[in-house]
Amino acid sequence: MIKSMNVEELKSKLDNGEEILLVDCREQNEWDDGHIPQAQLLPLSEFQSRFSELKEDATIILQCRSGKRSLSACQILLENDYENMTNLEGGILAWIEKGFEITTD
């Protein structure tokens, strides 16, 4: 089963220093325009060949622009026996809408 969370829940987890792996499934050019500071980039276009870089026992939260690509990424993980993944509802658009920080570093 694929869980989902909203941006307020993610912000709370990040602020509390919870150990999560935040994966941005957008493409490089979108990432370069701005991303959540704690995220790491793993584009959906490369996900099938690179998902094994993600630790199976990690708490993985996947996000993209609006939540559709990250849901596809969750499905790939589910099909490959990953169990602890969550899709971020609304993606970075919802994150920005709430006024939360993004970076271009």
CORTA-V71804 format. One record per residue. N is the residue number from 1. RES is the residue in one letter. PHI is phi in whole degrees, 0 to 359 (NA if undefined). Layout:
n: [N/N]
res: [RES/RES]
phi: [PHI/PHI]
//
This chain:
n: [1/2/3/4/5/6/7/8/9/10/11/12/13/14/15/16/17/18/19/20/21/22/23/24/25/26/27/28/29/30/31/32/33/34/35/36/37/38/39/40/41/42/43/44/45/46/47/48/49/50/51/52/53/54/55/56/57/58/59/60/61/62/63/64/65/66/67/68/69/70/71/72/73/74/75/76/77/78/79/80/81/82/83/84/85/86/87/88/89/90/91/92/93/94/95/96/97/98/99/100/101/102/103/104/105]
res: [M/I/K/S/M/N/V/E/E/L/K/S/K/L/D/N/G/E/E/I/L/L/V/D/C/R/E/Q/N/E/W/D/D/G/H/I/P/Q/A/Q/L/L/P/L/S/E/F/Q/S/R/F/S/E/L/K/E/D/A/T/I/I/L/Q/C/R/S/G/K/R/S/L/S/A/C/Q/I/L/L/E/N/D/Y/E/N/M/T/N/L/E/G/G/I/L/A/W/I/E/K/G/F/E/I/T/T/D]
phi: [NA/262/275/223/216/264/293/295/295/297/302/297/297/295/296/274/71/297/279/228/249/265/245/266/265/284/274/307/295/290/304/297/285/145/211/291/308/274/281/239/270/214/302/302/297/249/297/301/270/237/301/294/291/272/294/298/268/283/274/256/244/253/218/217/284/232/116/280/294/294/294/298/296/302/298/300/297/300/294/249/70/283/241/251/235/225/265/276/296/82/55/290/298/292/300/294/302/279/82/283/293/233/224/244/294]
//
